[in-house]
C-alpha cells in the first residue's frame, strides 16, 4: 500500500521552498569558497612552502576527495533514515572551521590535514542537501531548482577568487583561509533554526516512502539505466576537466602575464563567476523547458555545451594578452556548466525519495574522487613533467629548494609546463560530450521506468 503524503498536507508547518533554496545556495556558495580558495592561493603557498605543482594539485584535490569518498555513502545512508537538517547543519560547521584552521598551518603537512577536514564536512552535507531540495520541488521544476542551487559554484568562485587574491596580497594566504572560513559557522546555525526537514516523497505521489531501500537497490537503479551510466560518465569527464583547468588558472595568469595575486584572483573570479552563472541557469531552465517536449534534451543540451567549450579553453591558453585570454575563457565558461543542474536533476528523477541522498553520494563520490581528486593532481603532475623537459638542468633541485630563489629560467619552464598541461586537459570536454549525447538516446525510456 502506498504511503505517499498528499502535497497539500505535507507542506503544513514546513519552510518556504524559496527560502530553503536561497539559504542552501548561500551556504553552498561559502562551501565552494572554502573549497576553491586554495586554487587562488597556489602561487603564494607554493612560493612560501617550496612545493611543486603536483603537491599543490594534491592539496586541492585528493586530500579533499579521499575522506569525501570514504564517508559520503555511510552518511548518506544515515540521511535516508534520520533528520537531514541536523546532518547538514553539523557538516556546515565542520567544513567552515576546517577552512579557518587551514590558516594556522605552518607546514605543508598541516595544511594537508586541514584540507582533509574540509572534505569530511562536505561529504556529510552535500547528499542530504540534494535530497531535501528534491522533496521541496516537483520533478518538472528540479532542474531549475538545481540550476539556482548550482549558482553557488560560480558565485563562490567569484567571491573566493576576488576576495582570496586581495586578502593574500595584503595580509597573506593564511588570513585568507581564516576570513572565508568563519561565516559558515553562522550559516550552520541559521539552517538549523529556519529550515525544517520536509516530508519525504511529498512531491512524488504514489511512491512508497515508508521504508528505506537497501543500498544494493540504489546501485541496481544505476546499473539498469544505460542512459544514466553514460550521463554520469560524461559528467565525470567534464568535472575532471573543469577542476583540472580551473585549479591552475589563477597561477597561469600570474606566471604567463605577470598579474599579481589580487588581479589574477579577480580575473579568475569574474571568469568563473558571471559567465558560469549564466551557464548554470541556461543549463537548468533550458533543460526543463525543452525536456517537457522531449526528454533527451536534458542530456543533449549539456552535450552541446561540453563540446563547444573545449576549443575556447585551448585557444585561451595560447592568447597573447590576459584580456584576450579572459575573453576566450569567459566564452568557454558560458558553455561549460550546462551539464551540472541537468545531470543532478536526471539522477534525482530516476531515484525513489529514500534513494536520493544515497544516489547523490554515489555520484558525488565519483565526481569528487575522480574529478576533483585526480583533475588538479594530474594537471599539476603534467605541468611538472613538461617543465622538467623545458628546463636545462635539474628542475626540482634548481627551482623547488628552500635555500634557492627561483630565477627567470625556472619561471619560464614552469610557465611552459603549465601551458602545455592546460592545452591538453580541455580535450576531455569533447569526450564528455560524446557520452552525454549517447545518454540522450534512451533517456526518455529510462525516466519512464518505475522500477
Steps between C-alpha positions, in 0.01 A plus 500: 500500500633842412593727787571809293387822662261742336691812396230720650552340842873448474583868471325598828744655749785462256743763380445707190662321203638834379667567836638146510651542156645844577660396829634174361648693208671751730637219718623310197656820365713536813571129484635543150700805611660278763562234239630729227704748705806278478494538120549875530777446754707255293778752427545648850484159672732347242747786541509490881489125560717410196281227355432385144191535280427132567510567875257788457277281286501243781408770752199622306387164372575165656524620862142622468381206295622198699306566821204616292507164323526302823227682693245625246309173449473396869382849596258506206349172617455659842329797331247265340379408850578793732450876519675639197516858629700391806753331272516801267546752782777302673683450171486873420658586834769234445623611157491864606720442804735275300553779248576752773745256660683479165618853569690380807719257303874562502595186306364341185404182688286703743327668209428159348333381821286812524379453143404142589264651756333708231439180303343331802253786546404513134449122493247526780290782360476480122289182458249600768465849349418364155244266655328783689481716187344212308228473767420870485463518119303284250691311235406738216667786692802318641746587224408867546537470878833324456608777261434764766670287765786444257557876483690447824794370295557806276400740778744326733768515232440874455514570873787263569702620203462873558512500882760224532750667270449842659539368855806294406667803339443729800496269806634165379348168396438386859268793568302409186418156641390639836282778360309288247456208741325665793165610340398136454461455876224763510334348194497160669292644784264674256434174316418316820264772625314589180476190277280203586575153372222448241272200472671251272331443167250783541549595135504142373142372550442126476851402610540300820731688736436296814821297473855578395609281206829316550811655353517215248167623358653843441792344313263283294307813404824641354590171332161450337486844336756522219428867437583586862833315479599690186390832646694445823808395305472811284448721805802341669720582201372857496559534875854365465572747221341788689681450829831433327487814287348741751733397782802646322341791311592763758856368518521501120387864479772591749773302328416581139388863523659615826174585677523538877296274730213746541472573127530134400246399765254766385530396134461135600195583713333702226563230239366220717229718652288696255520285182479180705188629679332555165609152394345342811172686454482424129582134556230459763217708360560402137510133600168528686342696214621274219473183711122543530485446124767235454684343794824460306563877520592457867821333382540646151523863618790416736665296223499797265636729772785265590610459140492876433709608798812293416636707207451827688701379798782374279512829309501699826815326624687623191363855499748787472347718774313429821199693369467276194552195722231621739254559215554150358478341845173685560349363180612151600341543845171600337485154346673295767258467792171411331550136596499555878132579577367275224701196612407560864131515412521187284654305788237621748212427262614143441511422873232439761485757783692285751766424239588859416756581768676170429493562124642848550773350720588248229525762227668744737757236589575441131513869411712585804741208504563502124412856403625709789743240629682407180436811288729747684750229592545382140515851357760591763703186427476567126611858555803382698583242232493751216687757711782252558523438127514874430770566762872459440630323808332352808169685525396381848841565653533843344142622541341326800771532765437728797852650500490596131295785358352384167640698209355599161582158351294329771206732442518454125508120528213499753292719269577283197415181688168633626412632153546155348299330774213748461504449124445124524253483790198673334489219243313302767198722433467355151499148643245611757269632228502163325375313808240762586365470145497120527302531822240718325398214269319291764439763766124526444453126532710475816322793667165334434599174672348452846732239643 
